[in-house]
Amino acid sequence: MGHGPTYYPSKGACIYCGATGVQLMDEHIVPYSLGGTHVLREASCARCEKMTSKFERRVARDLWGDARTSFDQPTRRKRQRKTHIEMPNPNSRDRKQLIPAAEYPGGFVFYKMGQCGFLRGLPETTDISGSWLLVMVDDEARRNSFFEKYGHHPALTFRHVPDAFGRLLAKIAYCQVLTALDPLDFRAFILPCVKGEAKNISYFVGSKDGLPEAGYGYRLTTFFGEYADRLILMVEVRLYANTHAPTYEIVVGDVSGEKAMQCARYKLARAV
């Protein structure tokens, strides 16, 4: 996926529920709040837009709110953005400390998952999300400056939102595949996870370690594996790819039948 704003044509129906004859809104593949610039035109009905916006906000505000404020990440409410971040005062239990946003080290909390259940060959009913670990990525230079000025390390405040985070990754991966294929070109395993109908997100969403990639805000890559008579569609998602953030691997769906597989290969090759 290239850099800069990119727009993909509408599929003519809501990509989540298939609704037609209704107003369809544009869908950022990576949310605008996380710096997303790639957009599926007229892709989501009002009901589904509300659904995806809810879990996107939970990640952007509850998990990464202070970090996004610190680095002045995109927001549609610029005037409401805080100039200072409130954190516990280590010298007084009853008082808070107000830190200028630009001085806060901006810790982004990620989930380190390991390989998803599908790729491990586990039953779909086996939920391994309980083994997900929290890892933090921050600005080391800011952290050191903070310690020098305030004499202690910053307190990190966030809410634990594994379900919302998993659904966000599932949505990004599903939309990424739609930049090359049409909804009827493949069977979307991941769609029930996006819609909150399937609870075991760990069966299709996993991660591996990632190294910083210079110049990247995020990177999305579609690839596939061939298994007997079908293609397994997968997407690699790297958010804040210029850091040590994990690389996420999502199994999105499959294509079966030789004619359909040939068509999918052709479309995917053209999209590279």
C-alpha positions as CSV (number, residue, x, y, z in Angstrom):
1,M,0.0,0.0,0.0
2,G,1.4,3.3,-1.1
3,H,1.9,6.5,0.9
4,G,-0.4,9.6,0.8
5,P,-4.2,9.8,0.3
6,T,-5.6,7.0,-1.9
7,Y,-9.3,6.4,-2.8
8,Y,-10.9,3.1,-3.9
9,P,-14.2,2.9,-5.7
10,S,-17.4,2.0,-4.1
11,K,-18.6,-1.7,-4.1
12,G,-22.2,-0.4,-4.5
13,A,-23.4,-1.8,-1.2
14,C,-22.4,-1.7,2.4
15,I,-19.3,-3.8,2.8
16,Y,-20.4,-5.1,6.2
17,C,-24.1,-5.9,5.9
18,G,-24.7,-5.7,2.1
19,A,-27.3,-3.0,2.3
20,T,-28.2,-1.3,-0.9
21,G,-30.4,1.7,-1.7
22,V,-29.2,3.6,1.4
23,Q,-26.7,6.4,1.8
24,L,-23.2,5.0,2.1
25,M,-20.3,6.8,3.8
26,D,-16.6,6.6,3.1
27,E,-14.6,4.2,5.2
28,H,-11.0,4.8,6.2
29,I,-9.2,1.5,6.1
30,V,-7.0,2.6,9.0
31,P,-9.1,5.1,11.1
32,Y,-8.5,8.7,10.5
33,S,-7.7,9.1,14.2
34,L,-4.7,6.8,13.7
35,G,-3.5,8.7,10.7
36,G,-5.3,6.7,8.0
37,T,-5.3,8.2,4.5
38,H,-6.6,5.2,2.4
39,V,-10.3,5.3,1.9
40,L,-13.0,3.0,0.5
41,R,-15.5,5.3,-1.2
42,E,-19.2,4.9,-0.2
43,A,-18.6,1.7,1.7
44,S,-20.5,1.8,5.0
45,C,-24.2,2.3,5.8
46,A,-25.1,4.5,8.8
47,R,-25.7,1.5,11.1
48,C,-22.5,-0.2,10.3
49,E,-20.5,3.1,10.5
50,K,-21.8,3.5,14.0
51,M,-20.7,0.0,14.8
52,T,-17.1,0.3,13.6
53,S,-16.8,3.9,15.0
54,K,-17.6,2.6,18.5
55,F,-14.7,0.1,18.7
56,E,-12.3,2.5,16.8
57,R,-13.0,5.2,19.4
58,R,-12.3,2.8,22.2
59,V,-8.8,2.1,20.8
60,A,-8.1,5.7,19.9
61,R,-9.4,7.3,23.1
62,D,-9.3,4.6,25.9
63,L,-6.1,2.8,24.9
64,W,-4.1,5.5,23.1
65,G,-5.8,8.7,24.0
66,D,-2.9,10.4,25.9
67,A,-0.3,9.1,23.5
68,R,-2.3,10.5,20.5
69,T,-2.6,13.8,22.3
70,S,1.1,13.9,23.1
71,F,2.1,13.4,19.4
72,D,-0.8,15.6,18.1
73,Q,-2.3,12.8,16.1
74,P,-5.2,13.6,13.8
75,T,-8.6,14.4,15.4
76,R,-11.9,15.8,14.2
77,R,-12.2,17.7,17.5
78,K,-9.0,19.8,17.3
79,R,-10.4,22.6,19.5
80,Q,-11.3,20.1,22.3
81,R,-7.8,18.6,22.4
82,K,-6.1,18.8,25.8
83,T,-3.0,20.9,26.1
84,H,-1.9,19.1,29.3
85,I,-2.1,15.5,30.5
86,E,-3.2,14.7,34.0
87,M,-1.3,12.0,35.9
88,P,-0.8,10.9,39.5
89,N,1.6,12.9,41.6
90,P,4.1,10.5,43.1
91,N,4.7,13.0,45.9
92,S,1.1,13.3,46.9
93,R,-1.7,10.8,46.8
94,D,-4.3,13.5,46.9
95,R,-3.0,15.7,44.1
96,K,-2.6,15.3,40.4
97,Q,0.2,16.5,38.2
98,L,-0.5,18.4,34.9
99,I,2.2,17.7,32.3
100,P,2.3,19.7,29.0
101,A,1.3,17.3,26.3
102,A,4.5,17.9,24.3
103,E,6.6,16.7,27.2
104,Y,4.7,13.4,27.8
105,P,6.6,10.4,26.4
106,G,3.5,9.1,24.7
107,G,3.3,5.4,25.5
108,F,1.4,3.4,23.0
109,V,0.2,0.1,24.4
110,F,-0.1,-2.9,22.1
111,Y,-1.2,-6.5,22.4
112,K,1.5,-9.1,21.8
113,M,-0.5,-12.1,20.7
114,G,1.6,-14.8,19.1
115,Q,0.3,-16.8,16.1
116,C,-3.5,-17.0,15.7
117,G,-5.4,-20.2,16.4
118,F,-6.2,-20.8,12.7
119,L,-2.5,-20.9,11.7
120,R,-1.7,-23.0,14.8
121,G,-4.3,-25.6,13.6
122,L,-6.4,-25.2,16.8
123,P,-10.1,-25.7,17.0
124,E,-12.1,-22.6,16.3
125,T,-13.6,-22.8,19.8
126,T,-10.2,-22.5,21.5
127,D,-9.8,-18.9,22.6
128,I,-6.1,-18.0,23.3
129,S,-6.7,-14.3,23.9
130,G,-6.0,-14.9,27.6
131,S,-2.3,-15.3,26.7
132,W,-2.0,-11.9,25.0
133,L,0.6,-9.7,26.6
134,L,0.7,-5.9,26.9
135,V,3.7,-4.2,25.5
136,M,4.5,-0.5,25.4
137,V,6.2,1.6,22.8
138,D,7.2,5.2,23.7
139,D,9.6,8.0,22.8
140,E,12.8,7.2,24.6
141,A,14.3,10.7,24.2
142,R,11.1,12.2,25.7
143,R,11.1,9.6,28.5
144,N,14.7,10.5,29.5
145,S,13.9,14.3,29.3
146,F,10.8,13.7,31.4
147,F,12.8,12.0,34.1
148,E,15.5,14.7,34.1
149,K,12.9,17.4,34.6
150,Y,10.5,15.8,37.0
151,G,12.7,13.3,38.8
152,H,10.4,10.2,38.2
153,H,9.1,8.2,35.3
154,P,5.7,9.1,33.9
155,A,2.6,7.2,34.9
156,L,0.8,5.5,32.0
157,T,-3.0,5.6,32.1
158,F,-5.1,3.5,29.7
159,R,-8.0,1.1,29.5
160,H,-7.7,-2.5,28.7
161,V,-9.7,-3.1,25.4
162,P,-8.6,-6.4,23.8
163,D,-11.9,-7.0,22.1
164,A,-12.0,-3.5,20.5
165,F,-8.3,-3.8,19.5
166,G,-8.9,-7.2,17.9
167,R,-12.0,-6.0,16.0
168,L,-10.0,-2.9,14.8
169,L,-7.4,-5.2,13.3
170,A,-10.0,-7.4,11.8
171,K,-11.7,-4.4,10.2
172,I,-8.5,-3.0,8.8
173,A,-7.6,-6.4,7.3
174,Y,-11.0,-6.9,5.8
175,C,-11.0,-3.4,4.2
176,Q,-7.5,-3.9,2.9
177,V,-8.5,-7.1,1.0
178,L,-11.4,-5.0,-0.5
179,T,-8.9,-2.7,-2.1
180,A,-8.2,-5.5,-4.6
181,L,-11.2,-7.9,-4.4
182,D,-14.9,-7.5,-4.4
183,P,-17.0,-9.0,-1.5
184,L,-18.3,-11.8,-3.7
185,D,-14.8,-12.8,-4.7
186,F,-14.1,-14.5,-1.4
187,R,-15.6,-15.9,1.8
188,A,-14.8,-13.5,4.6
189,F,-14.0,-15.5,7.8
190,I,-13.2,-12.3,9.6
191,L,-16.5,-10.4,9.0
192,P,-18.4,-11.9,12.0
193,C,-15.4,-10.7,14.2
194,V,-15.7,-7.2,12.8
195,K,-19.5,-7.2,13.5
196,G,-19.1,-8.6,17.0
197,E,-21.0,-11.8,16.1
198,A,-18.0,-14.1,16.6
199,K,-16.3,-13.7,20.0
200,N,-13.0,-15.7,19.4
201,I,-11.0,-13.1,17.6
202,S,-7.8,-14.9,18.6
203,Y,-8.6,-17.6,16.1
204,F,-8.0,-15.2,13.1
205,V,-5.9,-12.4,14.6
206,G,-2.3,-12.9,15.8
207,S,1.0,-11.1,15.9
208,K,4.8,-11.4,15.6
209,D,7.6,-9.1,16.5
210,G,8.3,-6.1,14.4
211,L,11.3,-3.9,13.7
212,P,11.1,-0.2,12.9
213,E,10.6,0.6,9.3
214,A,11.9,4.1,8.4
215,G,9.4,6.5,7.0
216,Y,6.3,4.5,7.6
217,G,3.2,5.6,9.5
218,Y,1.5,2.3,8.8
219,R,1.9,-0.6,6.4
220,L,-0.7,-3.0,5.1
221,T,0.2,-6.0,2.9
222,T,-2.2,-8.5,1.4
223,F,-0.9,-12.0,0.7
224,F,-2.2,-15.5,0.4
225,G,-1.3,-19.2,0.9
226,E,-2.4,-22.0,-1.3
227,Y,-3.9,-25.0,0.4
228,A,-5.1,-27.8,-1.8
229,D,-8.2,-26.4,-3.6
230,R,-8.4,-22.9,-2.0
231,L,-6.5,-19.7,-1.3
232,I,-6.3,-18.5,2.2
233,L,-6.3,-14.6,2.2
234,M,-4.2,-12.9,4.9
235,V,-3.2,-9.3,5.7
236,E,-0.2,-8.0,7.6
237,V,-0.9,-4.9,9.5
238,R,1.7,-2.6,11.0
239,L,0.5,0.4,12.9
240,Y,3.1,3.0,13.9
241,A,5.5,1.0,11.8
242,N,8.5,3.2,12.5
243,T,8.5,1.9,16.0
244,H,9.0,-1.6,17.6
245,A,5.2,-2.1,17.5
246,P,4.2,-5.7,16.8
247,T,3.4,-6.9,13.3
248,Y,-0.2,-8.3,13.2
249,E,-1.2,-11.2,10.9
250,I,-4.9,-11.6,10.2
251,V,-6.6,-14.5,8.4
252,V,-9.3,-12.7,6.4
253,G,-11.0,-15.4,4.3
254,D,-10.6,-17.9,1.5
255,V,-11.3,-18.4,-2.2
256,S,-12.3,-21.8,-3.5
257,G,-12.7,-23.2,-7.0
258,E,-10.1,-23.0,-9.7
259,K,-11.8,-20.2,-11.7
260,A,-12.4,-18.1,-8.7
261,M,-8.8,-18.7,-7.5
262,Q,-7.4,-17.6,-10.8
263,C,-9.5,-14.4,-10.8
264,A,-8.4,-13.6,-7.3
265,R,-4.7,-14.2,-8.1
266,Y,-5.1,-11.8,-11.1
267,K,-6.8,-9.1,-9.1
268,L,-4.3,-9.3,-6.2
269,A,-1.3,-9.2,-8.6
270,R,-2.7,-6.1,-10.3
271,A,-3.2,-4.4,-6.9
272,V,0.5,-4.7,-5.9
